[in-house]
């Protein structure tokens, strides 16, 4: 099955790429291993210069890279530009801070000298999704490459052009070999790639179901694995929340990238005292969002990335409506070309409805009333997922306590929808996966944490 780049706005095929056969995959992995043996000998200063070069390449051709994202997966062009800019910032960040993050840590023992050193593992397989086709890769690759590893990228089948363009950007590095390789591999080839002796570790971003299979294969080969899986992130709106601030945050946190984000706000848990006002204002602000051609600078919501994604989202909405949910906005597939799904606001939610218990990867907002913050926490934590959570309150001390002590998620924010930041570790708990990307903990995921003891 080829890799097909299809414009989700026009539904037309842009370009088709043949998958790499076994021989091509073997050749690329062998070349990647050779590159690693040279790359690991470079200094942090050399790696830093290389990452800054890639960052500048992205900035210099930002418009073309952004257009690729928009054409291949439907992201509004202004959001696509922001994705490229974020990639450049992350590359610059690890270029500057990798050496300090991986400096040896001296430990006082009975030895003359003893310390913990950090060494790169080797060639790392990155199995990446389509919803942030540049950022998801850079989020992993920037710290991994800064640490001295080399990356073999298996992109999503519907975003091959973005993957190949990013690899070309990395080729701007003045080095004998590339440090980022694209593997246009079929799903059935993935097990053998994970088992391949050249591959030293695996990172995967995607569904919980697929993540289980990747973890199983990696564990069978005794290889380090990081999983960033699905999310059903709650937003708790406490009775003292400032709705002038909270509602725009909730609207952006739900509908950004047409809701196609693992850390999008997906469940809104609102105190009874604010419920009616929150619902009315949320519906109003959802209604005025402009849905249309993602190349239009004014558009807020583009099409979903694929037809099957829209079909599944609509199934979740329709089954929930059949079970008693009430639609205040949206819930119907519009006529015409493009895989559009309108902003959809639902109430009268029960915990067993698909829009509540499953991850909704699209612009659907279920809203649920609660009578206390204790109930809000219980409802927020009553999910198999644990990626992100947000608390809206004017009592910052309480908000911090709930974020730190009560909410079961890897990223807990107060008065701000969850986002990833190169300076902070990113990842989840429960069925949202394990391991971390970004920050100090992310760069140390794929290194050998080595004890050195000089007697």
PyMOL commands that set and color helices and strands:
alter all, ss='L'
color gray80, all
select helices_A, chain A and resi 22-39+44-60+62-73+77-101+135-146+160-170+187-195+208-220+243-259+272-287+307-322+354-357+373-381+396-406+430-432+439-443
alter helices_A, ss='H'
color red, helices_A
select strands_A, chain A and resi 3-6+13-17+105-106+113-120+123-127+150-154+180-182+199-205+224-228+233-237+265-271+326-329+344-347+364-370+388-392+411-414+433-434+447-454
alter strands_A, ss='S'
color yellow, strands_A
deselect
rebuild
show_as cartoon
